[in-house]
Amino acid sequence: MVPGYLFIPLLLPYLVILWFLHRYRIWLLYYIFGSAGLAYLLTLFFTQVLDVRSLLASSVAIGVHSLLDTVHIETKVVENAPGVLLVLVLTQRIGWTILQIGVESSGLLEMIVLASLIAFYPGWKLTRRLTLGLIGLFLTWGANLLRMILIAALLHFYGKEVLVLAHTFLGKLVFFILTIAIYWALVTFPSLNDIEHHLNRYRFGRA
């Protein structure tokens, strides 16, 4: 990742190229370059310029702690250490195990990609993009929360030996499936509906 002070020098040529592609109606390249470039710039901005990683990780840790507390799985949020969650392990030697919520576990990258795809989706009004974008951010954050709850619960009941399986395989699999479902609901399914609508309008227009 490039340093934060290069954000503006990268933003300016990005906007110029976007203007050129839009001006000459090169729509496919406009969508690909716009969404990919926006995802990169947002990642740079939210990690190097306005670093939200600690805030987002802290929100996930607090959410996991609050929800697990309702089913009596004991966890603790470490003060002054955003994203660090202590999980009480019941098996073998009973004690606390640290669960670190970093960038990969915070869902930040997935939220940025989804927001970028929606932001440049062709033919949608700004209000629709904003609405679907906000819904997508909330759902992706919630999907990541479920992943971390699964990891913490497995760690609580089965001990440290299950951490690699829970985090690397089960947690990622659950989050991947939920993320694909969110992308389908917010991007793919509306796209198919739009295509069907245009085809029907074209068919009836020729009849």
C-alpha positions as CSV (number, residue, x, y, z in Angstrom):
1,M,0.0,0.0,0.0
2,V,1.3,3.4,-0.9
3,P,1.7,6.2,1.7
4,G,-1.3,8.3,2.5
5,Y,0.3,11.5,1.1
6,L,0.0,10.1,-2.4
7,F,-3.8,10.0,-2.1
8,I,-4.4,13.3,-3.9
9,P,-1.8,12.8,-6.6
10,L,-3.5,9.4,-7.4
11,L,-7.0,10.9,-7.2
12,L,-6.5,13.6,-9.8
13,P,-5.5,11.4,-12.7
14,Y,-8.2,8.9,-11.7
15,L,-10.8,11.7,-12.0
16,V,-9.4,12.8,-15.4
17,I,-9.5,9.3,-16.8
18,L,-13.0,8.8,-15.5
19,W,-14.1,12.1,-17.1
20,F,-12.5,11.0,-20.5
21,L,-14.2,7.6,-20.4
22,H,-17.6,9.2,-19.5
23,R,-17.2,12.0,-22.0
24,Y,-16.7,9.5,-24.9
25,R,-19.2,6.9,-23.5
26,I,-16.7,4.1,-23.1
27,W,-19.0,2.5,-20.6
28,L,-17.4,-0.9,-20.0
29,L,-14.0,0.6,-19.3
30,Y,-15.7,3.3,-17.3
31,Y,-17.3,0.8,-15.0
32,I,-14.3,-1.4,-14.6
33,F,-11.8,1.4,-14.1
34,G,-14.2,3.4,-12.0
35,S,-15.1,0.6,-9.6
36,A,-11.6,-0.9,-9.4
37,G,-10.0,2.5,-9.0
38,L,-12.5,3.6,-6.3
39,A,-11.9,0.4,-4.4
40,Y,-8.2,1.1,-4.4
41,L,-8.5,4.7,-3.4
42,L,-11.0,4.0,-0.7
43,T,-8.7,1.3,0.7
44,L,-5.8,3.8,0.7
45,F,-8.0,6.5,2.3
46,F,-9.5,4.4,5.0
47,T,-6.2,2.8,6.0
48,Q,-3.6,5.5,5.4
49,V,-5.4,8.9,5.4
50,L,-8.3,8.4,7.8
51,D,-7.5,5.1,9.5
52,V,-10.8,3.5,10.4
53,R,-9.3,0.0,11.0
54,S,-9.2,0.3,14.8
55,L,-12.8,1.8,15.0
56,L,-14.2,-1.0,12.7
57,A,-12.3,-3.7,14.6
58,S,-13.6,-2.3,17.9
59,S,-17.2,-2.3,16.6
60,V,-16.8,-6.0,15.6
61,A,-15.3,-6.9,19.0
62,I,-18.0,-5.1,20.9
63,G,-20.7,-6.7,18.7
64,V,-19.4,-10.2,19.2
65,H,-19.1,-9.6,22.9
66,S,-22.6,-8.3,23.3
67,L,-24.2,-11.1,21.3
68,L,-22.3,-13.9,22.9
69,D,-23.1,-12.5,26.3
70,T,-26.8,-13.1,25.5
71,V,-26.1,-16.9,25.2
72,H,-23.8,-16.9,28.2
73,I,-20.5,-17.4,26.4
74,E,-18.0,-15.3,28.4
75,T,-15.8,-12.8,26.5
76,K,-14.1,-9.6,27.4
77,V,-13.3,-6.6,25.2
78,V,-9.8,-5.3,26.1
79,E,-9.8,-1.6,27.0
80,N,-7.5,0.6,25.0
81,A,-6.8,-2.2,22.5
82,P,-9.4,-2.0,19.8
83,G,-10.1,-5.3,18.1
84,V,-8.7,-7.5,20.9
85,L,-11.3,-9.9,22.3
86,L,-10.6,-12.3,25.1
87,V,-12.5,-15.6,24.9
88,L,-12.9,-17.9,27.9
89,V,-11.8,-21.4,26.9
90,L,-13.5,-24.2,28.8
91,T,-11.5,-27.2,27.6
92,Q,-8.2,-28.4,29.0
93,R,-6.7,-25.6,31.1
94,I,-9.5,-23.1,31.6
95,G,-8.3,-19.6,30.8
96,W,-8.6,-16.6,28.4
97,T,-7.4,-16.7,24.8
98,I,-6.8,-13.6,22.7
99,L,-8.7,-13.2,19.5
100,Q,-7.2,-10.4,17.4
101,I,-9.6,-8.7,14.9
102,G,-7.4,-7.2,12.2
103,V,-8.0,-5.8,8.7
104,E,-8.8,-9.2,7.2
105,S,-11.3,-10.0,10.0
106,S,-12.9,-6.6,10.1
107,G,-14.7,-6.9,6.7
108,L,-13.3,-3.5,5.6
109,L,-12.0,-4.7,2.2
110,E,-15.3,-6.6,1.4
111,M,-17.3,-3.5,2.3
112,I,-15.1,-1.3,0.1
113,V,-15.4,-3.6,-2.9
114,L,-19.2,-3.8,-2.6
115,A,-19.6,-0.1,-2.3
116,S,-17.4,0.5,-5.3
117,L,-19.3,-1.9,-7.5
118,I,-22.6,-0.3,-6.5
119,A,-21.3,3.3,-6.9
120,F,-20.5,2.8,-10.6
121,Y,-23.3,0.5,-11.5
122,P,-24.8,1.9,-14.8
123,G,-28.3,3.1,-15.1
124,W,-29.1,3.5,-11.4
125,K,-30.1,6.7,-9.8
126,L,-27.9,8.2,-7.1
127,T,-30.6,7.6,-4.4
128,R,-30.7,3.9,-5.3
129,R,-27.0,3.6,-5.2
130,L,-26.8,5.3,-1.8
131,T,-29.6,3.1,-0.4
132,L,-28.2,-0.2,-1.7
133,G,-24.7,0.9,-0.7
134,L,-25.7,1.5,2.9
135,I,-27.7,-1.7,3.0
136,G,-24.7,-3.6,1.6
137,L,-22.3,-2.1,4.2
138,F,-24.6,-3.0,7.1
139,L,-25.2,-6.6,5.8
140,T,-21.5,-7.2,5.1
141,W,-20.6,-5.9,8.6
142,G,-23.3,-8.3,10.0
143,A,-22.0,-11.2,8.0
144,N,-18.5,-10.6,9.3
145,L,-20.0,-10.4,12.8
146,L,-21.5,-13.9,12.4
147,R,-18.1,-15.2,11.2
148,M,-16.4,-13.9,14.3
149,I,-19.1,-15.2,16.6
150,L,-18.7,-18.7,15.1
151,I,-14.9,-18.5,15.6
152,A,-15.3,-17.3,19.2
153,A,-17.9,-19.9,20.1
154,L,-15.8,-22.8,18.7
155,L,-12.8,-21.5,20.5
156,H,-14.8,-21.3,23.7
157,F,-16.1,-24.8,23.6
158,Y,-13.3,-26.7,21.9
159,G,-10.1,-24.9,22.8
160,K,-7.1,-23.4,21.0
161,E,-6.6,-26.5,18.8
162,V,-9.8,-25.7,16.8
163,L,-8.7,-22.1,16.1
164,V,-7.0,-22.7,12.8
165,L,-9.9,-24.8,11.5
166,A,-12.5,-22.2,12.8
167,H,-10.7,-19.2,11.4
168,T,-9.0,-20.4,8.3
169,F,-11.7,-22.7,7.0
170,L,-15.1,-22.6,8.7
171,G,-15.1,-18.8,9.4
172,K,-13.9,-17.9,5.9
173,L,-16.4,-20.3,4.3
174,V,-19.3,-18.9,6.2
175,F,-18.3,-15.3,5.4
176,F,-17.6,-16.2,1.7
177,I,-21.1,-17.7,1.3
178,L,-22.8,-14.8,3.1
179,T,-20.8,-12.2,1.0
180,I,-21.7,-14.0,-2.3
181,A,-25.4,-13.9,-1.2
182,I,-25.2,-10.2,-0.4
183,Y,-23.5,-9.5,-3.8
184,W,-26.2,-11.6,-5.5
185,A,-29.1,-9.8,-3.7
186,L,-27.8,-6.3,-4.2
187,V,-25.9,-6.4,-7.6
188,T,-26.5,-9.6,-9.6
189,F,-30.2,-10.1,-9.1
190,P,-31.1,-6.4,-9.8
191,S,-28.9,-6.6,-12.9
192,L,-30.9,-9.7,-14.2
193,N,-34.1,-7.9,-13.5
194,D,-32.9,-4.8,-15.4
195,I,-31.8,-6.9,-18.4
196,E,-35.2,-8.7,-18.4
197,H,-37.0,-5.4,-18.2
198,H,-35.1,-3.9,-21.2
199,L,-35.5,-7.1,-23.2
200,N,-39.3,-7.1,-22.6
201,R,-39.5,-3.4,-23.5
202,Y,-37.6,-4.0,-26.7
203,R,-39.7,-7.1,-27.6
204,F,-43.0,-5.2,-27.0
205,G,-41.6,-2.2,-28.8
206,R,-41.0,-4.2,-32.0
207,A,-44.4,-6.0,-31.8
